[in-house]
Amino acid sequence: MNKNKQDIVQLNEAYFKSLANSRASISMLNLSFVGLLISLINLYPPYALLTLVQGINPMENGFYLFLLVISVLLLFCSFLSRLNGLIYKHQVFSTSVLLLMMTLLLLSFIIMGHGFAVYSSTDLNLGSPLSNLYFVLTFSFFLICMVYNVSWLKKQLSLGFSNKRAAANFLASKGVYQSASLWFIFGFSLIGSLLTGFVKQFLGFALSILLLASFSRLLIEVSYLIFLKTKNKVYWEKFTQQEKQRTFLKKLSLKSTSLRLVIEGAVCLSALWAVGTHQLKEGAYTLIRVVVILFVLDCLISFIRWFIAKSKKEGIK
């Protein structure tokens, strides 16, 4: 059946409304904590190799500083995700931050894959042929995916998104962008760090290719959603009255697990910054290692508790 122009406009509007309230919801900013954890883990191998093996101050290394900037930006996203009153009031800004968070999350996974494929026990091997191949391959594949998905979006906008696609946005709770799936990828990546040789290198390349293919379309869709939000507030998410009545102090309660972990992440970043900018005694280095290990353990325990609570809740239903 042929669709007239009005039908196409309505179908596209319905699709992006569903996208704004599902896979591209502002609440997805909560996933920035996953990216923060991964970015902090990405900091450790370069720090260890630069300081303990090569005797170089990591703060003088451009690659390490780049990783540190990623962690700081994800920390900002994590903090912003707790300020519901602000992010729902300024949704163009918030969705732009969401796009930034998704990009940084993808970049953190790619850097982790690079570590699997390239790092050795004595060197980062950043200028090696394998490292150059990794970056050329991932960048080229990402560029191809983006070009393809821009073309795909133009085609869908001209035809009108189907109601089935709009409904699928709400059924995407098991997709790669959701918390449980990201935790699975994160756990799988940690297991991969125990591998060696060709298998580890293959895992690094495969992880990046898989995530680039999965994330590229969402990045395009969210970018277009930001454009739509600047034109019409019909695409804005509703902020419920119950959420509006929350006080600022309640939001900042230390009983909030996610907020506690964000604060702990900030402490870890501060500790790593101190390590890079000051000559510390061996006892201080040991303390910092303990702090980072406790932070990772707290993350894992919090995830296990969340998973158990969610399972019980679904069991009651």
C-alpha positions in Angstrom: 0.0 0.0 0.0 1.3 3.4 -1.0 1.9 5.9 1.8 1.1 9.6 1.4 3.4 12.3 2.8 1.3 12.8 6.0 1.4 9.1 6.8 5.2 9.0 6.4 5.6 12.0 8.7 3.4 10.4 11.3 5.3 7.1 11.1 8.6 8.8 11.5 7.3 10.9 14.4 6.1 7.7 16.2 9.4 6.0 15.6 11.5 8.7 17.0 9.2 9.3 20.0 9.6 5.6 20.8 13.4 5.9 20.4 13.5 8.9 22.7 11.7 6.9 25.4 13.6 3.7 25.0 17.1 3.1 23.6 17.9 6.9 23.4 16.2 7.8 26.7 18.0 10.3 28.9 17.9 7.7 31.6 20.4 5.8 29.6 23.0 8.2 30.9 23.1 5.8 33.9 25.2 3.5 31.7 28.0 6.1 31.8 29.1 4.3 35.0 29.9 1.2 33.0 32.0 3.3 30.7 33.7 5.0 33.6 34.7 1.6 35.1 36.1 0.4 31.8 38.0 3.7 31.2 39.6 3.4 34.7 40.6 -0.2 33.9 42.1 1.1 30.6 44.3 3.5 32.6 46.1 0.8 34.5 48.1 -1.1 31.9 49.7 2.2 30.4 50.3 3.5 33.9 52.0 0.2 35.0 54.1 -0.1 31.8 55.1 3.6 31.7 56.0 3.9 35.4 57.2 0.5 36.5 58.8 -0.8 33.3 59.9 2.3 31.4 60.3 4.7 34.2 58.3 7.4 32.5 55.9 9.9 34.1 52.5 8.9 32.7 51.4 12.5 32.8 54.0 13.2 30.1 52.6 10.6 27.8 49.9 11.7 25.3 48.1 8.4 25.1 47.8 8.2 28.9 46.5 11.8 29.0 43.9 10.9 26.3 42.7 8.0 28.4 42.5 10.2 31.5 40.4 12.8 29.6 38.0 10.0 28.6 37.6 9.0 32.3 37.0 12.6 33.4 34.3 13.1 30.8 32.6 9.8 31.7 32.8 10.9 35.4 31.0 14.1 34.4 28.3 12.1 32.5 27.9 9.8 35.6 27.4 12.8 37.9 25.0 14.5 35.4 22.8 11.4 35.3 21.9 11.9 38.9 20.5 15.4 38.3 17.1 14.5 36.9 15.6 18.0 37.3 18.3 19.5 35.2 18.7 16.9 32.4 14.9 16.6 31.8 14.6 20.4 31.7 17.4 20.8 29.1 16.8 17.8 26.9 18.8 19.0 23.8 21.8 19.4 26.0 21.2 16.1 27.9 20.7 14.1 24.7 23.9 15.6 23.3 25.7 14.4 26.5 24.1 11.0 26.0 25.5 10.9 22.5 28.9 11.9 23.9 28.6 9.2 26.6 27.8 6.5 24.0 30.7 7.6 21.9 33.1 7.5 24.8 31.7 4.1 25.9 32.3 2.7 22.4 35.8 4.3 22.4 36.6 2.7 25.8 35.7 -0.7 24.5 37.9 -0.1 21.4 40.8 0.9 23.5 40.3 -2.2 25.6 40.4 -4.3 22.4 43.5 -2.5 21.4 45.1 -3.5 24.6 44.3 -7.1 24.0 45.6 -7.0 20.4 48.8 -4.9 20.9 50.1 -4.5 24.5 53.0 -6.7 25.6 54.3 -7.3 29.1 57.0 -4.6 28.5 55.6 -2.1 26.0 52.4 -0.4 24.8 53.6 -1.0 21.2 51.7 2.1 20.0 53.8 2.6 16.9 54.0 -1.1 15.9 52.6 -2.4 12.6 49.9 -4.3 14.6 48.8 -1.2 16.4 48.7 0.8 13.2 46.7 -2.0 11.5 44.3 -2.1 14.5 43.5 1.7 14.3 43.3 1.8 10.5 41.0 -1.2 10.4 38.7 0.0 13.2 38.5 3.6 11.9 37.8 2.4 8.3 35.2 0.0 9.5 33.6 2.7 11.7 33.6 5.1 8.7 31.9 2.5 6.5 29.3 1.8 9.1 28.5 5.5 9.6 28.2 6.1 5.8 25.9 3.1 5.4 23.7 4.0 8.4 23.3 7.6 7.2 22.2 6.2 3.9 19.9 3.8 5.7 18.3 6.6 7.8 17.6 8.7 4.7 15.9 5.8 3.0 13.8 5.0 6.1 12.8 8.7 6.5 11.6 8.8 2.9 9.6 5.5 3.2 8.4 6.0 6.8 9.5 3.8 9.7 7.2 0.9 10.2 5.1 0.5 13.4 7.0 -2.8 14.0 10.3 -0.9 14.2 8.8 1.6 16.5 7.5 -1.1 18.8 10.9 -2.9 18.6 12.5 0.1 20.4 10.6 -0.8 23.5 11.5 -4.5 23.2 15.2 -3.7 23.0 15.9 -4.2 26.7 18.2 -7.1 25.9 20.1 -5.2 23.3 23.8 -4.4 23.4 23.1 -0.9 24.7 21.4 -2.0 27.9 23.1 -2.4 31.2 23.0 -6.2 31.5 24.5 -6.7 28.1 27.2 -4.1 28.7 28.1 -5.9 31.9 28.3 -9.2 30.0 30.6 -7.6 27.4 32.7 -6.1 30.2 33.0 -9.5 32.0 33.8 -11.2 28.8 36.6 -8.6 28.2 38.1 -9.3 31.6 38.2 -13.0 30.9 39.9 -12.2 27.6 42.7 -10.4 29.5 43.7 -13.8 30.8 44.4 -15.1 27.3 47.6 -14.9 25.4 49.0 -15.0 21.9 46.9 -15.1 18.8 43.6 -15.8 20.6 44.0 -12.6 22.7 44.8 -10.6 19.6 41.8 -12.0 17.7 39.6 -11.2 20.7 40.8 -7.6 20.6 39.9 -7.2 16.9 36.6 -9.1 17.1 35.4 -7.1 20.1 36.0 -3.8 18.3 34.4 -4.9 15.0 31.3 -6.3 16.9 30.8 -3.1 18.9 31.4 -0.7 16.0 28.7 -2.5 14.0 26.3 -2.5 17.0 26.8 1.1 18.1 27.1 3.0 14.8 23.4 3.0 13.9 22.4 4.1 17.3 24.9 7.0 17.1 23.3 8.2 13.9 19.7 7.8 15.2 20.5 9.7 18.4 22.2 12.5 16.4 19.1 12.9 14.3 16.9 12.8 17.4 18.9 15.7 18.8 18.1 17.6 15.6 14.4 16.8 16.0 14.4 17.9 19.7 15.8 21.3 18.7 12.8 21.7 16.3 9.9 20.3 18.3 9.3 19.4 21.9 7.0 16.6 20.9 10.1 14.4 21.0 11.0 15.4 24.6 10.5 12.9 27.3 8.0 13.5 30.1 9.3 14.1 33.6 6.8 12.5 36.0 5.4 14.5 38.9 6.8 12.0 41.4 10.3 12.6 40.1 9.7 16.4 40.3 8.9 16.1 44.0 12.3 14.6 44.8 14.5 16.9 46.8 18.0 17.7 45.8 19.3 16.3 49.1 17.5 13.0 48.5 19.1 12.8 45.0 22.5 13.2 46.6 22.0 10.7 49.3 25.0 8.5 49.8 22.7 5.5 50.1 22.4 5.7 46.3 24.6 2.9 45.0 25.3 4.6 41.7 26.2 7.9 43.3 28.5 6.1 45.8 30.3 4.4 43.0 30.6 7.6 41.0 32.2 9.2 44.1 34.6 6.2 44.5 35.5 6.5 40.8 36.4 10.2 41.4 38.6 9.2 44.3 40.3 6.6 42.1 40.9 9.2 39.4 42.3 11.7 41.9 44.6 8.9 43.2 45.8 8.1 39.7 46.4 11.8 39.1 48.4 12.1 42.3 50.5 9.2 41.1 51.2 10.8 37.8 52.1 14.3 39.2 53.9 13.6 42.5 56.7 11.4 43.7 55.0 9.2 46.3 56.4 6.7 48.8 56.0 3.0 48.2 53.4 2.8 50.9 51.3 5.4 49.1 51.5 3.3 45.9 50.3 0.3 47.8 47.4 2.2 49.3 46.3 3.4 45.9 46.4 -0.1 44.5 44.2 -1.2 47.4 41.8 1.6 46.8 41.4 0.7 43.1 41.0 -3.0 43.9 38.3 -2.2 46.5 36.6 0.1 44.0 36.5 -2.7 41.4 35.2 -5.2 44.1 32.5 -2.8 45.1 31.4 -2.5 41.5 31.2 -6.3 41.1 29.3 -6.7 44.4 26.9 -3.9 43.6 26.2 -5.5 40.2 25.6 -8.9 41.8 23.2 -7.4 44.3 21.4 -5.5 41.5 21.2 -8.7 39.4 19.7 -10.7 42.3 17.2 -8.0 43.2 16.1 -7.7 39.5 15.7 -11.5 39.3 13.6 -11.6 42.4 11.4 -8.7 41.1 10.9 -10.5 37.7 10.1 -13.7 39.6 7.4 -12.0 41.6 5.8 -10.7 38.4 
